[in-house]
Amino acid sequence: MISSVRGLVLSAAGSTAVLEVGGVGLAVQVTPATALGLRHGTEARLLTTLLVREDSLTLYGFASADELSVFELLVGVTGVGPKSALGVLAVLTPNQIAQAVAGEDDAVFRKVSGIGPKTAKLIILSLAGKVVVSAVDGAPRTRRPAAASPSANVQAALIGLGWSERVAEEAVRETLAEAADPDLIGVAALLRLVLARLGPAHQASEDRL
């Protein structure tokens, strides 16, 4: 998983920011508040999570660990996609979300576009016990699952792009075996190396089991 990115802000508007990292412009989906906090031409760092779909790899970025944690909890709720989860964070702060869950107040979630009564109640039920308001500073504390290894995330990304599980596993294993120091290779670098090994994406269909 790409856990964070740091680079020059090329653009930031609406719900998308573009950061130049190592000469590559990375498009990151953010909340409007986060986008407003970024300035063109300045360096910025965002905490991120990479979501893999059959036809896309989308990077979501956050200004704080609390926002990232709550986002990952929200996308795990049935009926809440990443767009809706980002919409919740655009309307509510992590602390307000924690307070709503603690008070079983699903009405605040119904104010978010795309979230109906049933989904709002599911959010309350799903996040109960996973995000709580700190009595010390009012900031929410979340319980996050252990992060997957870079190789596991790259394999998942390759499968999402169309390669078979066998081909993805072999390509990652062979790439790491050839690396000078495999323990220091991050997700982005490993994905780039493996894609170079596999060749054009259209060959994926030929390698499927």
Z-matrix of the N, CA and C atoms (Angstrom, degrees):
N
C 1 1.470
C 2 1.519 1 109.35
N 3 1.315 2 116.87 1 141.64
C 4 1.458 3 121.33 2 174.97
C 5 1.520 4 106.41 3 -83.88
N 6 1.334 5 116.83 4 103.96
C 7 1.455 6 120.62 5 -172.14
C 8 1.517 7 113.79 6 -84.37
N 9 1.335 8 117.61 7 -19.98
C 10 1.460 9 120.20 8 176.88
C 11 1.520 10 110.00 9 -164.35
N 12 1.323 11 116.28 10 158.11
C 13 1.462 12 121.85 11 174.68
C 14 1.525 13 108.46 12 -135.35
N 15 1.305 14 115.82 13 143.47
C 16 1.451 15 121.57 14 176.44
C 17 1.529 16 107.83 15 -133.93
N 18 1.320 17 116.01 16 129.64
C 19 1.451 18 118.45 17 -179.76
C 20 1.515 19 112.63 18 -177.61
N 21 1.307 20 114.77 19 -176.78
C 22 1.459 21 121.93 20 -179.48
C 23 1.521 22 110.10 21 -77.04
N 24 1.320 23 117.14 22 132.49
C 25 1.465 24 121.18 23 179.26
C 26 1.522 25 108.99 24 -77.72
N 27 1.338 26 115.80 25 114.93
C 28 1.462 27 120.71 26 177.95
C 29 1.520 28 110.94 27 -88.22
N 30 1.322 29 115.79 28 -34.25
C 31 1.470 30 120.49 29 177.82
C 32 1.519 31 108.76 30 -163.88
N 33 1.324 32 115.23 31 155.41
C 34 1.469 33 120.90 32 177.94
C 35 1.515 34 107.61 33 -158.39
N 36 1.319 35 115.52 34 110.53
C 37 1.461 36 120.20 35 -179.29
C 38 1.515 37 109.44 36 -155.03
N 39 1.335 38 115.97 37 143.04
C 40 1.458 39 120.30 38 179.04
C 41 1.507 40 110.86 39 62.66
N 42 1.323 41 116.66 40 -117.08
C 43 1.460 42 121.10 41 -178.54
C 44 1.529 43 112.07 42 -116.41
N 45 1.334 44 117.99 43 18.89
C 46 1.457 45 121.16 44 -178.95
C 47 1.521 46 111.36 45 -132.47
N 48 1.317 47 115.04 46 132.99
C 49 1.456 48 121.08 47 174.20
C 50 1.524 49 107.64 48 -123.52
N 51 1.316 50 116.93 49 144.90
C 52 1.465 51 121.43 50 177.55
C 53 1.519 52 108.17 51 -119.17
N 54 1.335 53 116.01 52 119.48
C 55 1.454 54 121.96 53 179.23
C 56 1.524 55 109.35 54 -114.31
N 57 1.324 56 116.08 55 134.71
C 58 1.462 57 120.27 56 177.46
C 59 1.526 58 108.63 57 -87.71
N 60 1.319 59 115.72 58 115.19
C 61 1.459 60 121.78 59 -178.59
C 62 1.523 61 108.66 60 -123.18
N 63 1.310 62 116.71 61 113.05
C 64 1.460 63 120.25 62 -179.80
C 65 1.510 64 113.13 63 61.09
N 66 1.327 65 117.06 64 34.65
C 67 1.459 66 120.80 65 179.20
C 68 1.516 67 114.40 66 84.33
N 69 1.339 68 116.94 67 0.82
C 70 1.470 69 122.00 68 -179.59
C 71 1.525 70 109.36 69 -114.28
N 72 1.317 71 116.78 70 131.77
C 73 1.457 72 120.75 71 177.10
C 74 1.509 73 110.91 72 -85.03
N 75 1.323 74 116.92 73 114.58
C 76 1.460 75 121.54 74 -179.65
C 77 1.524 76 110.13 75 -100.01
N 78 1.324 77 116.91 76 124.12
C 79 1.467 78 121.57 77 176.01
C 80 1.522 79 107.96 78 -85.32
N 81 1.320 80 116.30 79 125.17
C 82 1.462 81 121.98 80 -177.95
C 83 1.521 82 108.81 81 -123.74
N 84 1.324 83 116.35 82 129.25
C 85 1.460 84 121.10 83 177.04
C 86 1.526 85 108.94 84 -80.83
N 87 1.331 86 116.69 85 127.51
C 88 1.462 87 121.32 86 -176.65
C 89 1.527 88 109.98 87 -136.06
N 90 1.317 89 116.13 88 171.58
C 91 1.462 90 119.86 89 173.77
C 92 1.533 91 108.03 90 -79.47
N 93 1.331 92 118.54 91 156.64
C 94 1.466 93 120.91 92 177.73
C 95 1.528 94 112.35 93 -55.91
N 96 1.342 95 116.89 94 -36.15
C 97 1.464 96 120.38 95 179.97
C 98 1.529 97 110.88 96 -64.65
N 99 1.331 98 116.26 97 -40.52
C 100 1.460 99 119.87 98 178.41
C 101 1.519 100 110.58 99 -66.64
N 102 1.331 101 116.30 100 -41.56
C 103 1.465 102 120.38 101 178.75
C 104 1.526 103 111.23 102 -60.59
N 105 1.317 104 116.78 103 -40.28
C 106 1.465 105 120.94 104 179.69
C 107 1.518 106 111.85 105 -66.27
N 108 1.326 107 116.35 106 -25.74
C 109 1.458 108 120.05 107 -179.27
C 110 1.518 109 113.65 108 -82.41
N 111 1.335 110 116.87 109 -6.72
C 112 1.463 111 121.30 110 179.64
C 113 1.521 112 110.10 111 -96.64
N 114 1.305 113 117.00 112 142.01
C 115 1.460 114 121.85 113 -178.73
C 116 1.523 115 110.83 114 -119.78
N 117 1.317 116 115.63 115 130.33
C 118 1.467 117 121.29 116 179.83
C 119 1.528 118 110.60 117 -56.24
N 120 1.324 119 115.73 118 131.43
C 121 1.453 120 120.29 119 177.15
C 122 1.516 121 115.09 120 88.25
N 123 1.318 122 117.65 121 -4.28
C 124 1.464 123 120.63 122 178.37
C 125 1.530 124 109.60 123 -105.29
N 126 1.318 125 115.95 124 161.46
C 127 1.460 126 120.02 125 178.44
C 128 1.525 127 109.68 126 -86.13
N 129 1.302 128 116.00 127 141.07
C 130 1.463 129 120.90 128 179.94
C 131 1.523 130 109.92 129 -140.78
N 132 1.315 131 115.23 130 156.00
C 133 1.467 132 121.36 131 176.24
C 134 1.516 133 108.61 132 -128.02
N 135 1.322 134 115.62 133 131.62
C 136 1.455 135 121.48 134 178.74
C 137 1.520 136 109.40 135 -125.12
N 138 1.314 137 116.16 136 138.46
C 139 1.459 138 121.15 137 170.91
C 140 1.521 139 106.40 138 -79.48
N 141 1.313 140 117.64 139 135.05
C 142 1.459 141 119.57 140 -171.12
C 143 1.520 142 113.65 141 -133.37
N 144 1.323 143 113.85 142 162.43
C 145 1.459 144 122.01 143 170.18
C 146 1.515 145 107.43 144 -139.54
N 147 1.323 146 116.65 145 138.61
C 148 1.459 147 122.05 146 -178.17
C 149 1.522 148 109.48 147 -102.12
N 150 1.324 149 116.79 148 120.93
C 151 1.457 150 121.07 149 178.40
C 152 1.527 151 109.39 150 -104.45
N 153 1.306 152 115.53 151 127.65
C 154 1.460 153 121.51 152 -176.17
C 155 1.524 154 110.07 153 -103.74
N 156 1.311 155 116.03 154 126.20
C 157 1.452 156 121.92 155 174.53
C 158 1.521 157 108.55 156 -122.08
N 159 1.321 158 117.64 157 170.52
C 160 1.456 159 120.93 158 -176.88
C 161 1.523 160 112.30 159 -58.27
N 162 1.331 161 116.33 160 -34.74
C 163 1.466 162 119.06 161 -175.69
C 164 1.519 163 113.93 162 -118.45
N 165 1.336 164 117.80 163 13.66
C 166 1.461 165 118.02 164 -177.98
C 167 1.519 166 112.90 165 -161.97
N 168 1.323 167 114.29 166 155.30
C 169 1.457 168 123.10 167 170.41
C 170 1.521 169 105.06 168 -121.27
N 171 1.333 170 117.32 169 114.78
C 172 1.463 171 120.52 170 -174.94
C 173 1.518 172 110.03 171 -120.30
N 174 1.328 173 114.41 172 130.31
C 175 1.457 174 121.31 173 -179.24
C 176 1.524 175 109.06 174 -101.06
N 177 1.323 176 116.63 175 128.53
C 178 1.465 177 122.36 176 178.58
C 179 1.526 178 108.59 177 -113.26
N 180 1.330 179 116.26 178 131.68
C 181 1.450 180 120.49 179 -175.02
C 182 1.520 181 113.50 180 -120.08
N 183 1.339 182 115.34 181 148.92
C 184 1.468 183 120.85 182 -175.88
C 185 1.518 184 110.66 183 -140.06
N 186 1.313 185 114.76 184 149.46
C 187 1.463 186 120.80 185 -178.68
C 188 1.516 187 112.13 186 -79.65
N 189 1.334 188 117.70 187 -20.12
C 190 1.468 189 120.15 188 -178.15
C 191 1.524 190 111.25 189 -138.61
N 192 1.328 191 114.36 190 158.41
C 193 1.463 192 120.58 191 178.43
C 194 1.527 193 110.95 192 -65.86
N 195 1.339 194 117.01 193 -32.69
C 196 1.464 195 120.53 194 179.25
C 197 1.528 196 111.10 195 -63.17
N 198 1.346 197 116.33 196 -43.91
C 199 1.462 198 120.04 197 179.03
C 200 1.525 199 110.71 198 -62.14
N 201 1.325 200 116.71 199 -44.42
C 202 1.455 201 121.07 200 179.50
C 203 1.521 202 111.13 201 -61.08
N 204 1.323 203 116.96 202 -45.85
C 205 1.463 204 121.35 203 -178.93
C 206 1.525 205 111.50 204 -61.13
N 207 1.340 206 116.17 205 -45.61
C 208 1.464 207 120.22 206 -179.36
C 209 1.523 208 110.51 207 -66.48
N 210 1.334 209 117.50 208 -39.03
C 211 1.465 210 121.09 209 178.20
C 212 1.529 211 110.32 210 -59.21
N 213 1.323 212 117.03 211 -46.09
C 214 1.461 213 120.57 212 -178.37
C 215 1.528 214 111.60 213 -65.56
N 216 1.325 215 116.12 214 -32.74
C 217 1.469 216 119.15 215 175.71
C 218 1.529 217 110.51 216 -69.94
N 219 1.321 218 116.80 217 -40.52
C 220 1.460 219 121.02 218 -177.60
C 221 1.525 220 112.06 219 -65.38
N 222 1.325 221 117.62 220 -42.61
C 223 1.470 222 119.22 221 -178.23
C 224 1.521 223 111.39 222 -69.75
N 225 1.327 224 117.05 223 -12.37
C 226 1.452 225 120.15 224 176.11
C 227 1.516 226 113.12 225 -85.31
N 228 1.341 227 116.61 226 -4.38
C 229 1.465 228 121.52 227 179.12
C 230 1.523 229 109.74 228 -86.33
N 231 1.300 230 117.45 229 131.78
C 232 1.460 231 121.81 230 178.41
C 233 1.524 232 110.58 231 -56.55
N 234 1.319 233 116.02 232 127.52
C 235 1.455 234 120.45 233 178.31
C 236 1.516 235 114.24 234 92.81
N 237 1.333 236 116.94 235 -5.53
C 238 1.468 237 120.30 236 179.12
C 239 1.526 238 109.22 237 -110.49
N 240 1.322 239 116.29 238 109.30
C 241 1.446 240 121.07 239 176.80
C 242 1.511 241 110.49 240 -89.06
N 243 1.331 242 117.49 241 174.88
C 244 1.464 243 120.20 242 -179.25
C 245 1.521 244 113.56 243 -60.66
N 246 1.333 245 117.40 244 -34.65
C 247 1.460 246 120.24 245 179.15
C 248 1.526 247 110.57 246 -64.93
N 249 1.327 248 116.52 247 -43.45
C 250 1.464 249 120.40 248 178.74
C 251 1.524 250 111.17 249 -68.14
N 252 1.333 251 116.30 250 -39.61
C 253 1.466 252 120.06 251 179.09
C 254 1.528 253 110.50 252 -61.99
N 255 1.331 254 115.65 253 -41.39
C 256 1.462 255 119.67 254 177.63
C 257 1.530 256 109.88 255 -66.82
N 258 1.334 257 115.74 256 -33.58
C 259 1.458 258 120.11 257 178.04
C 260 1.515 259 111.83 258 -65.74
N 261 1.335 260 116.29 259 -36.74
C 262 1.467 261 120.11 260 177.68
C 263 1.527 262 109.89 261 -63.12
N 264 1.335 263 116.13 262 -44.17
C 265 1.460 264 120.64 263 -179.29
C 266 1.522 265 112.37 264 -72.34
N 267 1.333 266 116.64 265 -17.87
C 268 1.461 267 119.77 266 176.51
C 269 1.528 268 110.26 267 -77.12
N 270 1.336 269 115.95 268 -25.65
C 271 1.464 270 121.36 269 -177.51
C 272 1.523 271 112.18 270 -99.65
N 273 1.331 272 116.53 271 -36.63
C 274 1.460 273 121.63 272 -174.84
C 275 1.525 274 111.50 273 -121.82
N 276 1.317 275 116.68 274 142.60
C 277 1.453 276 120.64 275 173.97
C 278 1.522 277 108.48 276 -78.54
N 279 1.340 278 118.12 277 160.81
C 280 1.469 279 119.72 278 176.52
C 281 1.523 280 112.26 279 -54.82
N 282 1.315 281 116.94 280 -36.71
C 283 1.459 282 120.02 281 -179.72
C 284 1.526 283 111.41 282 -67.33
N 285 1.342 284 116.81 283 -40.18
C 286 1.465 285 120.45 284 177.75
C 287 1.520 286 110.96 285 -65.84
N 288 1.324 287 116.65 286 -35.78
C 289 1.462 288 120.70 287 177.51
C 290 1.528 289 109.83 288 -65.42
N 291 1.332 290 115.76 289 -44.27
C 292 1.463 291 120.28 290 179.11
C 293 1.521 292 111.30 291 -61.68
N 294 1.323 293 116.48 292 -40.78
C 295 1.462 294 120.74 293 179.43
C 296 1.526 295 111.15 294 -66.97
N 297 1.342 296 116.99 295 -38.95
C 298 1.465 297 120.81 296 179.15
C 299 1.527 298 110.75 297 -64.96
N 300 1.331 299 116.25 298 -41.13
C 301 1.465 300 120.60 299 178.79
C 302 1.524 301 110.17 300 -65.66
N 303 1.331 302 116.23 301 -44.18
C 304 1.469 303 120.26 302 179.96
C 305 1.522 304 111.39 303 -62.64
N 306 1.333 305 116.68 304 -36.07
C 307 1.460 306 120.67 305 -178.86
C 308 1.517 307 113.43 306 -93.10
N 309 1.354 308 117.05 307 4.62
C 310 1.469 309 122.99 308 -179.05
C 311 1.530 310 110.89 309 52.88
N 312 1.315 311 115.53 310 39.95
C 313 1.466 312 121.60 311 -179.25
C 314 1.525 313 109.41 312 -97.93
N 315 1.323 314 117.02 313 87.53
C 316 1.463 315 120.62 314 -178.18
C 317 1.527 316 112.60 315 -77.22
N 318 1.323 317 117.43 316 -10.97
C 319 1.465 318 120.72 317 -178.80
C 320 1.530 319 111.94 318 -61.19
N 321 1.332 320 117.27 319 -33.48
C 322 1.465 321 119.43 320 -177.78
C 323 1.526 322 110.83 321 -66.73
N 324 1.320 323 117.48 322 -31.02
C 325 1.462 324 120.51 323 -179.64
C 326 1.526 325 111.53 324 -77.09
N 327 1.332 326 116.40 325 -27.03
C 328 1.468 327 119.47 326 178.81
C 329 1.519 328 111.65 327 -69.77
N 330 1.324 329 117.35 328 -14.22
C 331 1.462 330 120.69 329 177.99
C 332 1.529 331 111.71 330 -75.39
N 333 1.325 332 116.42 331 -14.77
C 334 1.456 333 121.45 332 -178.87
C 335 1.528 334 109.79 333 -84.49
N 336 1.314 335 116.72 334 131.47
C 337 1.459 336 121.52 335 -179.41
C 338 1.527 337 110.72 336 -58.80
N 339 1.333 338 116.17 337 131.02
C 340 1.459 339 121.26 338 178.05
C 341 1.509 340 114.98 339 93.40
N 342 1.321 341 117.21 340 -5.77
C 343 1.470 342 120.36 341 179.65
C 344 1.521 343 109.73 342 -111.85
N 345 1.324 344 115.12 343 115.30
C 346 1.454 345 120.75 344 -179.15
C 347 1.516 346 111.88 345 -94.64
N 348 1.336 347 117.19 346 -177.53
C 349 1.471 348 121.93 347 -177.87
C 350 1.527 349 114.17 348 -56.85
N 351 1.344 350 117.83 349 -45.53
C 352 1.460 351 120.54 350 -178.12
C 353 1.523 352 111.55 351 -64.70
N 354 1.326 353 116.08 352 -44.14
C 355 1.466 354 119.94 353 -179.91
C 356 1.526 355 110.81 354 -66.03
N 357 1.326 356 116.34 355 -38.01
C 358 1.463 357 120.81 356 179.14
C 359 1.532 358 110.63 357 -60.89
N 360 1.339 359 115.89 358 -42.04
C 361 1.467 360 119.70 359 178.66
C 362 1.524 361 110.95 360 -67.49
N 363 1.345 362 116.28 361 -35.99
C 364 1.459 363 120.13 362 178.37
C 365 1.526 364 111.09 363 -64.72
N 366 1.329 365 116.20 364 -36.17
C 367 1.464 366 120.25 365 177.76
C 368 1.522 367 109.63 366 -61.37
N 369 1.327 368 116.17 367 -45.64
C 370 1.468 369 120.52 368 179.60
C 371 1.526 370 110.65 369 -59.74
N 372 1.328 371 116.31 370 -47.08
C 373 1.458 372 120.98 371 -178.07
C 374 1.525 373 112.01 372 -66.95
N 375 1.341 374 116.37 373 -41.33
C 376 1.463 375 121.04 374 -175.65
C 377 1.521 376 113.18 375 -72.60
N 378 1.340 377 116.93 376 -33.41
C 379 1.463 378 120.39 377 -177.31
C 380 1.526 379 113.12 378 -91.02
N 381 1.338 380 116.53 379 -9.09
C 382 1.463 381 120.01 380 179.94
C 383 1.529 382 110.40 381 -59.42
N 384 1.326 383 116.19 382 127.06
C 385 1.455 384 120.86 383 -179.45
C 386 1.504 385 114.50 384 83.14
N 387 1.335 386 117.52 385 -7.73
C 388 1.466 387 121.14 386 -179.09
C 389 1.519 388 112.53 387 -104.18
N 390 1.316 389 116.43 388 -21.03
C 391 1.462 390 120.57 389 177.04
C 392 1.519 391 107.67 390 -138.76
N 393 1.311 392 115.76 391 123.62
C 394 1.469 393 120.70 392 -176.85
C 395 1.518 394 109.56 393 -131.42
N 396 1.311 395 115.92 394 154.53
C 397 1.461 396 121.10 395 178.84
C 398 1.518 397 109.73 396 -84.98
N 399 1.309 398 115.81 397 128.67
C 400 1.455 399 120.32 398 178.45
C 401 1.516 400 109.94 399 -73.10
N 402 1.302 401 116.07 400 134.67
C 403 1.461 402 120.46 401 179.12
C 404 1.527 403 111.53 402 -75.69
N 405 1.347 404 115.65 403 -12.85
C 406 1.465 405 119.72 404 -176.70
C 407 1.518 406 111.90 405 -85.35
N 408 1.334 407 116.38 406 -55.71
C 409 1.459 408 119.10 407 -175.12
C 410 1.518 409 114.05 408 -122.48
N 411 1.330 410 116.98 409 3.22
C 412 1.459 411 119.14 410 178.16
C 413 1.512 412 114.40 411 78.56
N 414 1.307 413 118.16 412 0.82
C 415 1.455 414 121.03 413 -179.56
C 416 1.519 415 109.81 414 -85.81
N 417 1.329 416 117.64 415 142.75
C 418 1.461 417 119.60 416 -178.96
C 419 1.516 418 111.75 417 -72.76
N 420 1.312 419 115.01 418 144.65
C 421 1.449 420 119.70 419 174.32
C 422 1.512 421 107.55 420 -113.53
N 423 1.307 422 116.16 421 127.50
C 424 1.454 423 119.81 422 -177.83
C 425 1.511 424 110.35 423 -116.70
N 426 1.321 425 114.44 424 153.68
C 427 1.451 426 120.84 425 175.60
C 428 1.515 427 107.29 426 -104.53
N 429 1.338 428 115.07 427 114.29
C 430 1.461 429 119.41 428 -175.40
C 431 1.521 430 110.62 429 -106.76
N 432 1.339 431 116.78 430 144.09
C 433 1.453 432 119.62 431 177.01
C 434 1.523 433 110.32 432 -69.24
N 435 1.332 434 116.04 433 157.73
C 436 1.461 435 120.28 434 178.52
C 437 1.522 436 110.05 435 -63.30
N 438 1.323 437 116.10 436 140.99
C 439 1.462 438 120.80 437 -177.94
C 440 1.522 439 110.05 438 -72.29
N 441 1.319 440 116.23 439 142.23
C 442 1.453 441 121.21 440 178.17
C 443 1.522 442 109.30 441 -74.75
N 444 1.340 443 116.51 442 158.75
C 445 1.457 444 120.60 443 -179.83
C 446 1.525 445 109.81 444 -71.76
N 447 1.355 446 117.81 445 159.44
C 448 1.464 447 120.83 446 177.47
C 449 1.524 448 112.15 447 -56.72
N 450 1.340 449 117.11 448 -40.93
C 451 1.466 450 119.45 449 -178.91
C 452 1.527 451 111.54 450 -63.71
N 453 1.341 452 117.55 451 -39.34
C 454 1.462 453 121.26 452 179.39
C 455 1.523 454 110.75 453 -65.92
N 456 1.327 455 116.76 454 -40.29
C 457 1.458 456 120.13 455 179.58
C 458 1.523 457 111.84 456 -67.88
N 459 1.331 458 116.03 457 -38.93
C 460 1.465 459 119.40 458 179.03
C 461 1.525 460 110.44 459 -67.78
N 462 1.332 461 117.17 460 -40.18
C 463 1.463 462 120.02 461 177.34
C 464 1.523 463 110.45 462 -60.99
N 465 1.331 464 116.49 463 -42.29
C 466 1.463 465 120.40 464 179.22
C 467 1.532 466 110.39 465 -63.62
N 468 1.323 467 116.59 466 -39.19
C 469 1.461 468 120.71 467 179.58
C 470 1.528 469 110.54 468 -65.10
N 471 1.328 470 117.05 469 -42.21
C 472 1.460 471 121.16 470 -179.50
C 473 1.527 472 111.30 471 -65.29
N 474 1.333 473 115.91 472 -41.63
C 475 1.466 474 119.73 473 177.82
C 476 1.524 475 110.06 474 -62.75
N 477 1.337 476 115.75 475 -39.45
C 478 1.460 477 119.96 476 177.33
C 479 1.512 478 112.68 477 -64.17
N 480 1.344 479 116.34 478 -27.53
C 481 1.464 480 121.30 479 179.70
C 482 1.529 481 112.35 480 -85.57
N 483 1.328 482 117.14 481 -6.93
C 484 1.456 483 119.18 482 174.11
C 485 1.511 484 116.71 483 120.38
N 486 1.327 485 119.13 484 -10.11
C 487 1.452 486 119.76 485 178.21
C 488 1.525 487 110.08 486 -77.91
N 489 1.331 488 115.72 487 153.31
C 490 1.457 489 120.15 488 179.97
C 491 1.522 490 109.60 489 -73.65
N 492 1.314 491 115.84 490 162.64
C 493 1.461 492 120.67 491 179.84
C 494 1.527 493 110.65 492 -61.38
N 495 1.348 494 116.44 493 -39.47
C 496 1.464 495 120.76 494 -179.66
C 497 1.517 496 111.54 495 -63.17
N 498 1.335 497 115.76 496 -47.52
C 499 1.464 498 120.36 497 -178.54
C 500 1.522 499 110.58 498 -64.58
N 501 1.334 500 116.48 499 -42.26
C 502 1.469 501 120.94 500 -179.62
C 503 1.529 502 110.34 501 -62.24
N 504 1.329 503 116.41 502 -45.68
C 505 1.465 504 120.35 503 -178.31
C 506 1.524 505 111.54 504 -63.93
N 507 1.340 506 116.86 505 -43.96
C 508 1.457 507 120.81 506 -179.69
C 509 1.520 508 111.74 507 -65.48
N 510 1.336 509 116.64 508 -41.75
C 511 1.467 510 120.61 509 -178.37
C 512 1.529 511 111.05 510 -64.13
N 513 1.322 512 116.62 511 -41.97
C 514 1.463 513 120.29 512 178.99
C 515 1.526 514 110.53 513 -66.80
N 516 1.322 515 117.01 514 -43.89
C 517 1.460 516 121.09 515 -178.85
C 518 1.529 517 111.19 516 -62.74
N 519 1.334 518 116.67 517 -44.46
C 520 1.463 519 120.62 518 -179.18
C 521 1.526 520 111.70 519 -67.54
N 522 1.329 521 115.66 520 -37.42
C 523 1.471 522 119.53 521 179.32
C 524 1.517 523 110.72 522 -65.60
N 525 1.327 524 117.07 523 -43.54
C 526 1.461 525 120.79 524 179.10
C 527 1.521 526 111.67 525 -66.61
N 528 1.332 527 116.82 526 -33.96
C 529 1.463 528 120.94 527 -179.99
C 530 1.522 529 111.42 528 -65.52
N 531 1.329 530 116.94 529 -30.01
C 532 1.464 531 121.66 530 -178.92
C 533 1.522 532 112.54 531 -88.14
N 534 1.334 533 117.25 532 -11.94
C 535 1.468 534 120.66 533 -177.08
C 536 1.520 535 111.03 534 -74.13
N 537 1.331 536 115.41 535 144.47
C 538 1.464 537 120.89 536 179.63
C 539 1.526 538 111.22 537 -65.03
N 540 1.323 539 116.16 538 -40.99
C 541 1.470 540 121.18 539 179.58
C 542 1.523 541 108.62 540 -141.76
N 543 1.325 542 118.17 541 82.35
C 544 1.473 543 122.04 542 -174.83
C 545 1.518 544 114.67 543 -58.99
N 546 1.337 545 117.45 544 -26.95
C 547 1.467 546 120.42 545 -177.88
C 548 1.527 547 112.37 546 -69.20
N 549 1.338 548 116.49 547 -18.12
C 550 1.462 549 120.00 548 -177.26
C 551 1.524 550 113.09 549 -99.05
N 552 1.317 551 117.68 550 0.03
C 553 1.460 552 121.32 551 -178.76
C 554 1.524 553 109.88 552 -83.83
N 555 1.331 554 116.61 553 123.49
C 556 1.453 555 121.48 554 177.97
C 557 1.521 556 111.26 555 -83.41
N 558 1.328 557 115.56 556 177.15
C 559 1.463 558 121.02 557 -177.79
C 560 1.525 559 111.63 558 -61.41
N 561 1.341 560 117.08 559 -48.72
C 562 1.466 561 120.59 560 -176.13
C 563 1.518 562 111.40 561 -60.59
N 564 1.352 563 116.65 562 -46.20
C 565 1.462 564 120.70 563 -179.01
C 566 1.527 565 110.96 564 -65.80
N 567 1.332 566 116.03 565 -42.19
C 568 1.465 567 119.86 566 -179.62
C 569 1.519 568 110.91 567 -65.11
N 570 1.329 569 116.92 568 -41.88
C 571 1.462 570 120.27 569 179.01
C 572 1.517 571 110.77 570 -61.85
N 573 1.329 572 116.67 571 -41.57
C 574 1.462 573 120.72 572 179.97
C 575 1.531 574 110.97 573 -63.67
N 576 1.337 575 117.32 574 -42.27
C 577 1.459 576 121.39 575 -179.90
C 578 1.527 577 111.83 576 -66.49
N 579 1.320 578 115.51 577 -41.83
C 580 1.466 579 119.44 578 -178.76
C 581 1.524 580 111.18 579 -67.87
N 582 1.332 581 116.84 580 -40.55
C 583 1.466 582 120.10 581 178.14
C 584 1.523 583 110.69 582 -63.47
N 585 1.328 584 116.67 583 -36.95
C 586 1.459 585 120.20 584 177.57
C 587 1.532 586 110.32 585 -65.04
N 588 1.333 587 116.25 586 -36.48
C 589 1.463 588 120.46 587 178.52
C 590 1.531 589 111.50 588 -68.42
N 591 1.313 590 115.88 589 -41.38
C 592 1.460 591 120.32 590 -175.95
C 593 1.525 592 113.06 591 -75.70
N 594 1.318 593 116.88 592 -26.77
C 595 1.451 594 119.46 593 -179.87
C 596 1.516 595 111.83 594 89.12
N 597 1.338 596 118.00 595 -167.94
C 598 1.466 597 122.68 596 -176.99
C 599 1.515 598 112.79 597 -53.47
N 600 1.327 599 115.28 598 144.24
C 601 1.467 600 120.99 599 -177.28
C 602 1.520 601 112.93 600 -58.95
N 603 1.340 602 117.12 601 -28.33
C 604 1.475 603 118.16 602 -175.18
C 605 1.516 604 111.85 603 -69.27
N 606 1.364 605 117.02 604 -12.94
C 607 1.449 606 119.35 605 177.97
C 608 1.519 607 112.25 606 -78.67
N 609 1.322 608 115.85 607 -10.65
C 610 1.465 609 119.30 608 -176.75
C 611 1.525 610 111.75 609 -58.92
N 612 1.319 611 116.83 610 -39.52
C 613 1.456 612 120.16 611 -177.05
C 614 1.522 613 111.55 612 -63.78
N 615 1.359 614 116.54 613 -27.33
C 616 1.439 615 119.58 614 -179.16
C 617 1.529 616 112.29 615 -77.00
N 618 1.337 617 116.10 616 -18.68
C 619 1.449 618 120.90 617 -176.60
C 620 1.516 619 113.07 618 -98.04
N 621 1.315 620 117.52 619 -4.50
C 622 1.463 621 119.20 620 -177.54
C 623 1.504 622 111.33 621 -67.40
N 624 1.323 623 115.57 622 149.17
C 625 1.473 624 119.88 623 177.56
C 626 1.509 625 110.61 624 -74.13
